[in-house]
């Protein structure tokens, strides 16, 4: 048996990860060669292809992150996600779960239902034994 180079745990010969410390035992990936430069394009009147570089004025282009702008962006996308998921799931429960009391009532009802099922199962199991 071989040993892990990090924690000295036992390993099988075909292990890719150490089961004790989760060290990656695979060989490092071989770097790919850089892609050749694209040939020059003639102006044919067609629109230019989309670029893959950073957008000017963004954090990726400038190398800095404005905390206020990042916070606004997070808030905007959270609002979009919330708006897209409104009413999803069980439509009948959507109105109930909007209010705090509705959620508490729904949770209490679910707990009572689970307890009733457990009592029923224990009663049937006791009658059979």
C-alpha positions as CSV (number, residue, x, y, z in Angstrom):
1,X,0.0,0.0,0.0
2,X,1.1,3.5,-0.7
3,X,0.9,6.5,1.7
4,X,-0.6,10.0,1.3
5,X,2.1,12.6,0.9
6,X,0.1,15.0,3.1
7,X,-1.2,13.0,6.1
8,X,0.6,9.7,5.6
9,X,-2.8,7.8,5.4
10,X,-3.0,4.5,3.6
11,X,-4.0,4.6,-0.1
12,X,-4.9,2.1,-2.7
13,X,-2.9,2.4,-6.0
14,X,-5.9,3.7,-7.9
15,X,-7.0,6.4,-5.4
16,X,-7.4,9.9,-6.9
17,X,-8.1,11.5,-3.4
18,X,-7.0,10.8,0.1
19,X,-9.9,9.5,2.2
20,X,-8.6,11.1,5.4
21,X,-7.4,14.6,4.4
22,X,-9.0,14.8,0.9
23,X,-5.7,15.7,-0.7
24,X,-5.8,15.6,-4.5
25,X,-3.5,12.8,-5.7
26,X,-4.0,13.2,-9.4
27,X,-1.1,14.4,-11.5
28,X,-1.2,18.2,-12.2
29,X,-2.9,19.1,-15.5
30,X,-0.7,19.7,-18.5
31,X,-0.9,23.3,-19.6
32,X,-2.3,23.8,-23.1
33,X,-0.4,25.8,-25.6
34,X,-1.7,29.3,-26.4
35,X,-4.1,29.5,-29.3
36,X,-2.6,31.1,-32.5
37,X,-3.6,34.6,-33.3
38,X,-6.6,35.0,-35.5
39,X,-5.9,36.2,-39.1
40,X,-6.7,39.8,-40.0
41,X,-10.3,40.4,-41.0
42,X,-11.3,42.2,-44.1
43,X,-14.1,44.7,-43.7
44,X,-17.1,43.1,-45.4
45,X,-19.7,45.3,-43.9
46,X,-20.8,42.6,-41.4
47,X,-21.0,43.4,-37.8
48,X,-17.9,42.7,-35.8
49,X,-17.8,39.6,-33.6
50,X,-18.4,40.0,-29.9
51,X,-15.3,40.5,-27.9
52,X,-14.4,38.3,-24.9
53,X,-12.3,40.9,-23.0
54,X,-13.4,42.9,-20.0
55,X,-16.0,45.6,-20.6
56,X,-14.5,49.1,-20.2
57,X,-15.5,50.7,-16.9
58,X,-16.1,47.5,-15.1
59,X,-14.2,46.1,-12.1
60,X,-12.5,43.5,-14.4
61,X,-11.2,46.3,-16.7
62,X,-9.9,48.5,-13.9
63,X,-8.8,45.9,-11.5
64,X,-10.6,47.4,-8.5
65,X,-14.1,46.8,-7.1
66,X,-16.3,49.6,-5.8
67,X,-18.1,48.1,-2.7
68,X,-21.1,50.4,-3.2
69,X,-21.5,49.4,-6.9
70,X,-21.1,45.7,-6.0
71,X,-23.7,46.0,-3.3
72,X,-26.1,47.7,-5.7
73,X,-25.5,45.0,-8.3
74,X,-26.2,42.2,-5.7
75,X,-29.4,44.0,-4.6
76,X,-30.5,44.4,-8.2
77,X,-30.0,40.7,-9.0
78,X,-31.5,39.5,-5.8
79,X,-34.6,41.6,-6.6
80,X,-34.7,40.1,-10.1
81,X,-34.5,36.6,-8.7
82,X,-37.2,37.2,-6.1
83,X,-39.5,38.7,-8.8
84,X,-38.9,35.7,-11.1
85,X,-39.7,33.2,-8.3
86,X,-42.8,35.0,-7.0
87,X,-45.8,32.6,-7.1
88,X,-43.6,29.6,-8.0
89,X,-44.4,26.3,-6.4
90,X,-47.8,25.6,-4.9
91,X,-50.0,28.6,-6.0
92,X,-52.5,27.9,-3.2
93,X,-49.8,28.4,-0.6
94,X,-48.2,31.5,-2.1
95,X,-50.7,33.8,-0.4
96,X,-50.4,32.0,3.0
97,X,-46.7,32.0,3.2
98,X,-46.4,35.8,2.5
99,X,-47.5,36.6,6.1
100,X,-45.5,35.6,9.1
101,X,-48.5,34.1,10.8
102,X,-49.3,32.1,7.7
103,X,-45.9,30.5,7.7
104,X,-46.2,29.7,11.4
105,X,-49.6,28.2,10.9
106,X,-48.4,26.2,7.9
107,X,-45.4,24.8,9.9
108,X,-47.7,23.9,12.9
109,X,-50.1,22.1,10.5
110,X,-47.3,20.2,8.9
111,X,-46.0,19.1,12.4
112,X,-49.4,17.9,13.4
113,X,-49.8,15.9,10.2
114,X,-46.4,14.3,10.7
115,X,-47.2,13.4,14.3
116,X,-50.6,11.9,13.2
117,X,-48.9,9.7,10.6
118,X,-46.3,8.5,13.1
119,X,-49.1,7.7,15.7
120,X,-51.0,5.8,13.0
121,X,-47.9,3.8,12.0
122,X,-47.1,2.9,15.6
123,X,-50.7,1.9,16.2
124,X,-50.7,-0.4,13.2
125,X,-47.3,-1.8,14.0
126,X,-48.3,-2.5,17.6
127,X,-51.5,-4.3,16.5
128,X,-49.5,-6.5,14.1
129,X,-46.9,-7.5,16.7
